[in-house]
Amino acid sequence: MKIGEVVNKCSVSIILLLSALLKLSGQGAYIPPDKPRLVIGIVVEQLKYDQLEKYREKLGENGIKKLINEGTYFKNASFDYMLTQSAPGHATISTGTEPSFHGITSDNWYLPLRNELIYCTRDIDVNPVGGSFESGLNSPVNLQASTFSDELEMATNKLAKVFGIGLKDNSAILSTGHSADGVFWFDNTTGTWMTSTYFNNSLPGWVMDFNAMNYPESYLNGVWNLLRPLSDYADCLPDSNKFEVGFNSQNFFPYDLKKLRSKFMSGSRNDFAMLRETPFGNSLTTSLAVRLIEKEKLGRDDVTDYLSICYSSTDNIGHRFGPSSVEMEDAILRLDDEIKNLLTYVNDSIGKKNVLIYFTSAHGISEIPAVLESYHIPAGYFKQNQALQLLRSYLNAVYGEGNWVKGYSERQVYLNRTLIEDARIPLEDVQKKVARFLVQFSGVAAAYPYSAFEANDFGNGNLKRIINNFNSQRSGDVIVTLNPGWIEKDEDYVTNHNSPYEYDSHVPLIWYGWTVNRSVVARKVNMTDIAATLSSLCKIPYPNACTGEPLIELFR
């Protein structure tokens, strides 16, 4: 064979091979859009990082494990402020900044001048839509910064569709922001999804149709039983134990919700409140999320849409039963099923490469102090009511009879500044005396006068976390920090969250879909980084008070 013929045959073979490869790539390869068509933020209330690791092998292949196995898993993400509560968590994730800037310093704060306890999303200037009156007086009026979705709305001239849902009003509202097209939360009284006139003057027809299905009644007429055989929960505390408060003293499976419901409510008008205390509250949330994506046609065009989904049932279950309970593990396993249902719908209807999902938590939770004590680990309950009573007696003895303390909320003491000023006593002196007095109580690690943080930067550690929580208009005069393992006493719950410690601040953070690669990241990241990352990926301005940094691993 001549050399020219060999060359010609080789050339033809190469051309045929290239054509075949191009044909195959045209059939199978898919180039993701320049921006995600839909961003979904999944925020679970009360889910510790280590709980995912503990139950990882029990999770299904197509739920949370799918997010971990196919996404980027940040294993060292945490909140960097003192009061790790639900509302500050949601606001920090959405705004990309600390409570000191976005203003949601806690779930509630006290206003001494009005002698009033303020709920974080309370707004008496709006009206309820689709539910009871008290449940409808909510809006983002107290949120002092813009959110990622606010910036998305402005950047697209409101072409982006922005929605938020959650059983709790504050989670749905603060995770979404000021400019949403719709925010819906669950009303305990009517058992329906509702909103306020801040967002809409009437419920969309599809929400009314969803409410008409009366799913909450069906759930509460059923039984909460174990998802799996009891032997599968061997890594938990015994199903019935002395540590848990349960429902009206019942703390073992099965839970006949129909029977427990009437006892649980004990005459309250909130006929459907118990749904929040069961995993079925999360099931209801998933059903609404799927219906919303379908009816509002999210992710169907080239403009990025946003949906915030907040799962709250784990929060209430953890408070009643603790993080090591059979009930909590069952709730997490059932949540895994909800994530599977959501992912299956989104991937089938919109496509994984068109959707960017982040999965995280608003805070963790402390182990039940009595459980820690059973392992000889120091722990206990701080009896704040007794401490406050003794503090008032002490101030009367020092300064004379008077109402020196206006209130106490979220481990903060609010002093009567008007009385102190009239008495011509330096406010800072009173704050310091209060701090020195409170530090004597069992379980108190330290007590700080907030005046010490008004013009100081203490670097890292707990003092820095206090600064990140400090807001001159909403913070108290003295903040109390407790020792590890200690929580405030609450008759309704056996444990809580509200500390800077690992068990409250360290949460899972997973990114999935669109251009996200499979990887595990061990470096420490701040939860303020989520909003900065979203803005960078979607090529829009950062939220206006953002202090976070983009997570560089998602840009490689």
C-alpha positions as CSV (number, residue, x, y, z in Angstrom):
1,M,0.0,0.0,0.0
2,K,1.3,3.4,-0.9
3,I,2.1,6.0,1.7
4,G,-0.6,8.4,0.3
5,E,-3.3,5.8,0.6
6,V,-2.4,5.1,4.2
7,V,-2.5,8.8,5.0
8,N,-5.9,9.2,3.3
9,K,-7.3,6.2,5.2
10,C,-6.0,7.5,8.5
11,S,-7.5,10.9,7.8
12,V,-10.9,9.4,7.0
13,S,-10.8,7.3,10.2
14,I,-10.0,10.4,12.3
15,I,-12.8,12.4,10.7
16,L,-15.3,9.6,11.3
17,L,-14.1,9.3,14.9
18,L,-14.4,13.0,15.5
19,S,-17.9,13.0,13.9
20,A,-19.0,10.2,16.2
21,L,-17.6,12.0,19.3
22,L,-19.3,15.2,18.3
23,K,-22.6,13.3,17.7
24,L,-22.3,11.7,21.1
25,S,-21.5,14.9,22.9
26,G,-24.4,16.6,21.2
27,Q,-26.7,13.9,22.5
28,G,-25.4,13.5,26.0
29,A,-23.5,16.6,27.1
30,Y,-25.4,19.6,28.6
31,I,-24.0,23.0,29.2
32,P,-25.5,24.6,32.3
33,P,-27.1,28.0,31.9
34,D,-25.1,31.1,32.7
35,K,-27.1,31.5,35.8
36,P,-29.3,29.0,37.7
37,R,-33.0,29.3,36.7
38,L,-34.1,28.5,40.3
39,V,-32.3,28.9,43.6
40,I,-33.8,26.9,46.5
41,G,-32.8,27.6,50.0
42,I,-33.6,24.8,52.4
43,V,-33.2,25.8,56.1
44,V,-33.9,23.3,58.8
45,E,-34.5,24.6,62.3
46,Q,-32.5,22.7,64.9
47,L,-30.2,20.4,63.0
48,K,-26.6,20.0,64.4
49,Y,-23.8,19.1,62.0
50,D,-23.0,15.9,63.9
51,Q,-26.5,14.6,63.6
52,L,-26.1,14.3,59.9
53,E,-22.8,12.4,60.4
54,K,-24.4,10.2,63.1
55,Y,-27.3,9.2,60.9
56,R,-25.6,9.3,57.5
57,E,-25.6,5.6,56.8
58,K,-29.3,5.4,57.7
59,L,-30.3,8.1,55.2
60,G,-31.8,7.1,51.8
61,E,-29.8,7.4,48.6
62,N,-32.0,10.1,47.1
63,G,-32.5,12.5,49.9
64,I,-29.9,14.3,52.1
65,K,-27.3,11.7,51.1
66,K,-27.7,12.6,47.5
67,L,-27.0,16.3,48.3
68,I,-23.8,15.2,50.2
69,N,-22.6,12.7,47.6
70,E,-23.2,14.9,44.5
71,G,-22.7,18.3,46.0
72,T,-20.1,20.4,47.9
73,Y,-20.3,19.7,51.6
74,F,-18.9,22.3,54.0
75,K,-18.2,20.4,57.2
76,N,-17.1,23.4,59.4
77,A,-19.8,26.0,58.9
78,S,-21.1,28.0,61.9
79,F,-22.8,31.1,63.2
80,D,-20.4,33.6,64.8
81,Y,-22.7,35.4,67.3
82,M,-23.9,34.8,70.8
83,L,-27.7,34.2,70.8
84,T,-28.2,31.3,68.4
85,Q,-31.9,31.4,68.0
86,S,-34.2,30.8,65.0
87,A,-34.9,34.3,63.8
88,P,-31.3,35.6,63.9
89,G,-30.3,32.4,62.1
90,H,-32.7,32.9,59.2
91,A,-31.9,36.6,59.0
92,T,-28.1,36.0,59.0
93,I,-28.3,33.5,56.2
94,S,-30.5,35.7,54.0
95,T,-28.7,39.0,54.6
96,G,-25.1,37.8,54.7
97,T,-24.3,39.8,57.9
98,E,-24.4,39.6,61.7
99,P,-27.4,40.5,63.9
100,S,-25.6,43.7,64.9
101,F,-26.2,44.9,61.3
102,H,-29.4,43.2,60.2
103,G,-31.1,44.0,63.6
104,I,-32.7,40.7,64.4
105,T,-30.7,40.2,67.6
106,S,-33.0,37.6,69.0
107,D,-36.5,36.1,68.5
108,N,-37.8,38.8,70.9
109,W,-36.4,41.9,72.4
110,Y,-37.5,44.3,75.1
111,L,-38.2,48.0,74.5
112,P,-37.9,49.7,77.9
113,L,-39.3,53.1,76.9
114,R,-42.5,51.3,75.7
115,N,-42.3,48.7,78.4
116,E,-43.1,46.1,75.7
117,L,-41.7,42.8,74.5
118,I,-41.3,43.0,70.7
119,Y,-41.6,39.9,68.5
120,C,-39.1,39.9,65.7
121,T,-41.6,40.1,62.8
122,R,-44.5,41.8,64.6
123,D,-46.2,44.6,62.6
124,I,-49.5,46.1,63.8
125,D,-49.8,48.1,60.6
126,V,-50.6,45.2,58.5
127,N,-53.7,42.9,58.3
128,P,-54.0,39.2,58.1
129,V,-54.7,37.5,54.8
130,G,-56.3,34.0,54.9
131,G,-55.9,33.2,58.6
132,S,-56.5,34.4,62.1
133,F,-56.0,38.0,63.2
134,E,-53.1,37.6,65.6
135,S,-51.2,35.3,63.3
136,G,-51.4,37.8,60.5
137,L,-49.7,40.8,62.1
138,N,-46.3,40.0,60.7
139,S,-43.9,41.5,58.2
140,P,-40.1,42.1,57.7
141,V,-40.5,45.6,59.1
142,N,-37.8,45.0,61.8
143,L,-35.2,43.6,59.4
144,Q,-32.8,46.4,58.8
145,A,-30.8,45.1,55.9
146,S,-31.6,43.8,52.4
147,T,-31.5,40.1,51.6
148,F,-30.2,38.1,48.6
149,S,-33.7,37.8,47.2
150,D,-34.3,41.5,47.6
151,E,-31.2,42.2,45.5
152,L,-32.3,39.6,43.0
153,E,-35.7,41.4,42.6
154,M,-34.0,44.8,42.1
155,A,-31.4,43.4,39.7
156,T,-34.1,41.9,37.5
157,N,-36.5,44.7,37.8
158,K,-38.9,42.3,39.6
159,L,-38.8,39.8,36.7
160,A,-37.5,37.3,39.2
161,K,-40.1,35.4,41.2
162,V,-39.4,35.3,44.9
163,F,-41.3,33.2,47.4
164,G,-40.8,31.9,50.9
165,I,-42.7,29.3,53.0
166,G,-42.3,27.9,56.5
167,L,-44.5,26.8,59.4
168,K,-43.2,29.7,61.5
169,D,-43.9,33.3,60.4
170,N,-40.5,34.5,61.3
171,S,-38.7,31.8,59.4
172,A,-40.7,32.3,56.2
173,I,-40.4,36.1,56.4
174,L,-36.8,36.6,57.4
175,S,-35.5,33.9,55.0
176,T,-37.0,35.8,52.1
177,G,-37.0,39.5,52.8
178,H,-38.7,42.8,52.0
179,S,-39.6,42.4,48.3
180,A,-41.0,38.9,47.9
181,D,-43.9,38.1,45.6
182,G,-45.3,35.9,48.3
183,V,-44.5,34.6,51.8
184,F,-46.7,32.0,53.4
185,W,-46.8,30.6,57.0
186,F,-49.0,28.2,58.9
187,D,-51.8,29.4,61.2
188,N,-52.3,27.4,64.3
189,T,-55.8,28.5,64.8
190,T,-57.3,27.8,61.3
191,G,-54.9,25.1,60.2
192,T,-54.3,27.0,56.9
193,W,-51.5,28.7,55.1
194,M,-51.7,32.5,55.3
195,T,-49.9,35.8,54.7
196,S,-50.3,39.5,55.5
197,T,-51.2,42.5,53.5
198,Y,-47.5,43.5,53.5
199,F,-47.1,40.8,50.8
200,N,-50.5,40.2,49.2
201,N,-54.0,41.5,49.6
202,S,-55.5,38.1,48.9
203,L,-54.3,34.5,48.8
204,P,-53.4,33.1,45.4
205,G,-56.1,30.7,44.2
206,W,-53.8,27.7,44.3
207,V,-53.1,28.4,48.1
208,M,-56.8,28.5,48.8
209,D,-57.3,25.3,46.9
210,F,-54.4,23.7,48.9
211,N,-55.9,24.9,52.2
212,A,-59.3,23.4,51.1
213,M,-57.7,19.9,51.0
214,N,-57.5,20.1,54.8
215,Y,-54.3,18.1,55.1
216,P,-53.5,19.2,58.7
217,E,-56.8,17.6,60.0
218,S,-55.8,14.4,58.3
219,Y,-52.4,14.4,59.9
220,L,-53.7,15.2,63.3
221,N,-56.3,12.4,63.1
222,G,-53.6,9.9,62.6
223,V,-50.8,8.2,64.6
224,W,-47.1,9.1,64.7
225,N,-45.4,5.8,64.7
226,L,-41.8,4.8,64.1
227,L,-40.7,4.9,60.4
228,R,-38.5,1.9,61.0
229,P,-38.2,-1.0,63.5
230,L,-37.3,0.1,67.0
231,S,-34.0,-1.9,66.8
232,D,-32.8,0.6,64.1
233,Y,-32.8,3.4,66.8
234,A,-30.3,1.6,69.1
235,D,-28.0,4.6,69.0
236,C,-30.6,6.8,70.7
237,L,-31.7,7.0,74.3
238,P,-34.4,4.4,75.3
239,D,-37.8,5.3,73.7
240,S,-39.2,5.9,77.2
241,N,-36.9,7.6,79.7
242,K,-36.9,10.1,82.5
243,F,-35.3,12.9,80.6
244,E,-38.0,13.8,78.1
245,V,-41.1,16.0,78.7
246,G,-43.0,14.5,75.8
247,F,-46.7,15.3,75.2
248,N,-48.6,15.5,78.4
249,S,-46.1,13.2,80.1
250,Q,-46.2,10.6,77.2
251,N,-42.8,10.2,75.8
252,F,-42.9,6.9,73.9
253,F,-44.3,5.5,70.6
254,P,-46.9,5.3,69.2
255,Y,-48.4,8.8,69.6
256,D,-52.1,8.8,68.9
257,L,-52.4,12.4,67.8
258,K,-56.1,12.5,67.8
259,K,-56.2,11.6,71.5
260,L,-53.2,13.7,72.4
261,R,-54.4,16.8,70.5
262,S,-57.3,17.7,72.9
263,K,-55.1,17.3,76.0
264,F,-52.2,19.1,74.3
265,M,-54.3,22.2,73.5
266,S,-55.9,22.3,77.0
267,G,-58.6,24.9,76.0
268,S,-56.4,26.9,73.7
269,R,-57.8,28.3,70.4
270,N,-54.7,27.1,68.6
271,D,-56.4,23.9,67.4
272,F,-53.6,22.9,65.0
273,A,-50.5,23.8,67.0
274,M,-49.6,20.2,67.7
275,L,-48.9,19.7,64.0
276,R,-45.7,21.7,64.5
277,E,-44.6,19.2,67.2
278,T,-44.6,16.3,64.8
279,P,-42.7,15.4,61.6
280,F,-45.9,15.9,59.6
281,G,-45.5,19.6,59.8
282,N,-42.5,19.1,57.5
283,S,-44.5,16.9,55.2
284,L,-47.1,19.7,54.9
285,T,-44.3,22.1,54.1
286,T,-42.9,19.9,51.3
287,S,-46.4,19.5,49.7
288,L,-46.9,23.3,49.7
289,A,-43.4,23.8,48.2
290,V,-44.0,21.4,45.3
291,R,-47.4,23.0,44.6
292,L,-45.8,26.5,44.7
293,I,-43.1,25.6,42.2
294,E,-45.7,24.1,39.9
295,K,-48.4,26.8,40.1
296,E,-46.0,29.8,40.1
297,K,-43.9,28.2,37.3
298,L,-40.6,28.8,39.1
299,G,-37.5,28.0,37.1
300,R,-39.2,28.0,33.7
301,D,-37.3,30.8,32.0
302,D,-33.9,32.4,31.9
303,V,-34.5,34.8,34.8
304,T,-33.4,33.3,38.1
305,D,-36.2,32.7,40.6
306,Y,-35.9,32.0,44.3
307,L,-37.7,29.9,46.8
308,S,-37.0,29.6,50.5
309,I,-38.3,26.5,52.3
310,C,-38.0,26.4,56.1
311,Y,-38.6,23.1,58.0
312,S,-39.5,23.8,61.6
313,S,-40.8,20.6,63.1
314,T,-37.4,19.4,64.2
315,D,-37.1,22.5,66.4
316,N,-40.1,21.7,68.5
317,I,-39.4,18.0,68.7
318,G,-35.9,18.7,69.8
319,H,-37.0,21.0,72.6
320,R,-39.5,18.3,74.0
321,F,-37.4,15.2,73.5
322,G,-33.8,16.3,73.1
323,P,-31.3,15.6,70.3
324,S,-30.5,12.0,71.3
325,S,-34.1,10.9,71.4
326,V,-35.8,8.3,69.2
327,E,-38.3,10.9,68.3
328,M,-35.6,13.3,67.0
329,E,-33.9,10.6,64.9
330,D,-37.3,9.5,63.5
331,A,-38.0,13.2,62.6
332,I,-34.7,13.4,60.8
333,L,-35.2,10.2,58.9
334,R,-38.7,11.4,57.9
335,L,-37.2,14.8,56.9
336,D,-34.8,12.9,54.6
337,D,-37.8,11.4,52.9
338,E,-39.2,14.9,52.4
339,I,-35.9,16.1,50.8
340,K,-36.0,13.1,48.5
341,N,-39.6,14.0,47.4
342,L,-38.6,17.6,46.8
343,L,-35.4,16.7,44.9
344,T,-37.2,14.1,42.8
345,Y,-39.8,16.6,41.7
346,V,-37.3,19.5,41.0
347,N,-34.9,17.3,39.1
348,D,-37.6,15.7,37.0
349,S,-39.5,19.0,36.3
350,I,-36.7,21.6,36.0
351,G,-33.5,19.6,35.8
352,K,-30.6,19.4,38.2
353,K,-28.3,21.6,36.0
354,N,-30.9,24.4,36.1
355,V,-31.4,24.5,39.9
356,L,-29.0,25.6,42.6
357,I,-29.8,24.3,46.1
358,Y,-28.3,25.1,49.5
359,F,-29.2,23.0,52.5
360,T,-28.4,24.2,56.0
361,S,-29.8,24.8,59.5
362,A,-30.7,27.9,61.5
363,H,-29.0,26.6,64.7
364,G,-28.2,23.5,66.6
365,I,-29.3,22.4,70.1
366,S,-27.8,21.5,73.5
367,E,-28.0,18.0,74.9
368,I,-30.5,17.7,77.8
369,P,-28.5,18.8,80.9
370,A,-29.8,15.7,82.8
371,V,-28.4,13.4,80.1
372,L,-25.0,15.1,80.4
373,E,-25.1,14.8,84.2
374,S,-25.8,11.1,83.8
375,Y,-22.4,10.9,82.1
376,H,-20.8,13.0,84.9
377,I,-20.4,16.0,82.6
378,P,-21.1,19.4,84.2
379,A,-24.5,20.8,83.2
380,G,-27.6,22.2,84.6
381,Y,-30.5,24.8,84.4
382,F,-30.0,28.5,85.1
383,K,-33.1,29.6,87.0
384,Q,-33.5,33.0,85.5
385,N,-36.7,34.0,87.4
386,Q,-35.1,33.4,90.8
387,A,-32.0,35.3,89.7
388,L,-34.0,38.2,88.5
389,Q,-36.0,38.4,91.8
390,L,-32.8,38.4,93.8
391,L,-31.3,41.0,91.5
392,R,-34.2,43.4,92.1
393,S,-33.8,43.0,95.9
394,Y,-30.1,43.7,95.5
395,L,-30.6,46.9,93.5
396,N,-33.3,48.1,96.0
397,A,-30.7,47.6,98.8
398,V,-28.0,49.5,96.9
399,Y,-30.1,52.4,95.3
400,G,-33.3,52.4,97.3
401,E,-36.8,51.2,96.5
402,G,-37.6,51.4,92.8
403,N,-38.3,49.5,89.7
404,W,-34.7,49.4,88.6
405,V,-35.2,46.4,86.2
406,K,-37.6,46.8,83.4
407,G,-37.4,43.4,82.0
408,Y,-35.5,40.2,81.1
409,S,-35.5,38.5,77.7
410,E,-33.2,36.1,75.9
411,R,-30.5,36.2,78.7
412,Q,-30.4,40.0,78.6
413,V,-31.3,42.3,81.5
414,Y,-33.0,45.6,80.5
415,L,-32.7,48.4,83.1
416,N,-35.0,51.3,83.8
417,R,-32.9,53.9,82.2
418,T,-35.4,56.7,82.9
419,L,-35.3,56.0,86.7
420,I,-31.5,55.7,86.7
421,E,-31.2,59.0,84.9
422,D,-33.7,60.7,87.2
423,A,-31.6,59.4,90.2
424,R,-28.5,60.9,88.6
425,I,-26.7,57.5,88.7
426,P,-24.2,56.8,85.9
427,L,-25.8,54.0,83.8
428,E,-22.5,52.3,83.3
429,D,-22.1,51.9,87.1
430,V,-25.5,50.2,87.4
431,Q,-24.7,47.9,84.5
432,K,-21.4,46.9,86.1
433,K,-23.0,46.2,89.5
434,V,-25.7,44.0,87.8
435,A,-23.0,42.1,85.9
436,R,-21.0,41.5,89.0
437,F,-24.1,40.3,90.9
438,L,-25.3,37.9,88.2
439,V,-22.0,36.2,87.7
440,Q,-22.3,34.7,91.2
441,F,-25.2,32.3,90.2
442,S,-24.6,28.7,89.4
443,G,-24.1,28.0,85.7
444,V,-23.2,31.6,84.8
445,A,-19.9,31.8,82.9
446,A,-19.9,35.6,82.7
447,A,-22.1,38.6,82.6
448,Y,-21.1,41.6,80.5
449,P,-22.4,45.2,80.5
450,Y,-23.3,46.1,77.0
451,S,-21.6,49.5,77.4
452,A,-18.3,47.7,77.2
453,F,-19.1,46.7,73.6
454,E,-20.3,50.0,72.1
455,A,-16.8,51.1,70.9
456,N,-14.6,48.1,71.3
457,D,-13.4,45.3,69.1
458,F,-12.3,42.2,71.1
459,G,-11.1,40.1,68.1
460,N,-12.2,36.6,68.2
461,G,-13.9,34.4,70.8
462,N,-17.1,34.9,72.8
463,L,-16.5,38.6,73.2
464,K,-16.5,39.0,69.5
465,R,-19.7,37.0,69.3
466,I,-21.3,39.4,71.7
467,I,-20.3,42.3,69.5
468,N,-21.8,40.5,66.5
469,N,-25.1,40.4,68.5
470,F,-25.0,43.9,69.8
471,N,-27.5,46.4,68.5
472,S,-27.8,49.7,70.5
473,Q,-31.5,50.0,69.8
474,R,-32.5,46.4,70.7
475,S,-29.8,44.9,73.0
476,G,-30.2,44.8,76.8
477,D,-27.9,46.5,79.4
478,V,-26.3,43.2,80.5
479,I,-25.9,39.9,78.8
480,V,-25.5,36.6,80.6
481,T,-23.4,33.8,79.2
482,L,-23.8,30.3,80.6
483,N,-21.3,27.5,81.0
484,P,-21.2,24.8,78.4
485,G,-24.1,22.4,78.9
486,W,-26.2,24.9,80.8
487,I,-29.5,26.3,79.6
488,E,-32.3,28.5,80.9
489,K,-35.1,26.8,82.8
490,D,-38.3,26.3,80.9
491,E,-41.2,24.3,82.2
492,D,-42.4,23.2,78.7
493,Y,-39.0,22.1,77.3
494,V,-36.1,19.9,78.4
495,T,-33.4,21.6,76.4
496,N,-32.8,24.6,74.2
497,H,-30.3,26.5,72.0
498,N,-29.0,30.0,72.6
499,S,-25.3,29.9,73.1
500,P,-22.1,30.4,71.1
501,Y,-20.9,26.8,71.8
502,E,-20.3,24.2,69.2
503,Y,-23.5,22.3,69.7
504,D,-25.6,25.4,69.0
505,S,-23.5,27.2,66.3
506,H,-22.0,24.4,64.2
507,V,-24.5,23.4,61.4
508,P,-24.4,21.5,58.1
509,L,-24.0,23.4,54.8
510,I,-24.4,21.6,51.5
511,W,-24.6,23.0,48.0
512,Y,-26.1,21.0,45.1
513,G,-27.0,21.3,41.4
514,W,-26.2,23.7,38.6
515,T,-22.4,23.9,38.3
516,V,-21.6,22.6,41.8
517,N,-18.9,19.9,41.9
518,R,-18.6,17.0,44.3
519,S,-16.3,17.9,47.1
520,V,-15.8,18.1,50.8
521,V,-14.5,21.3,52.4
522,A,-13.0,21.2,56.0
523,R,-12.1,24.9,56.4
524,K,-14.1,27.0,58.8
525,V,-16.7,29.2,57.1
526,N,-19.2,31.7,58.5
527,M,-22.9,31.4,57.7
528,T,-22.8,35.0,56.5
529,D,-20.9,33.6,53.4
530,I,-24.1,32.1,52.0
531,A,-25.7,35.3,50.7
532,A,-22.3,36.6,49.4
533,T,-21.9,33.3,47.5
534,L,-25.4,33.4,46.0
535,S,-25.0,37.0,44.8
536,S,-21.6,36.2,43.2
537,L,-22.9,33.1,41.5
538,C,-26.0,35.0,40.2
539,K,-24.0,38.1,39.3
540,I,-26.0,40.5,41.3
541,P,-25.1,43.0,44.0
542,Y,-24.5,41.7,47.5
543,P,-27.1,42.5,50.2
544,N,-26.5,46.0,51.4
545,A,-25.0,45.1,54.8
546,C,-23.3,41.9,53.7
547,T,-20.1,41.1,55.6
548,G,-19.7,37.5,54.2
549,E,-17.2,36.3,51.6
550,P,-18.0,34.1,48.6
551,L,-17.2,30.4,49.1
552,I,-14.3,30.1,46.6
553,E,-14.8,26.3,46.3
554,L,-18.0,26.8,44.3
555,F,-16.2,28.9,41.6
556,R,-13.6,26.3,40.6
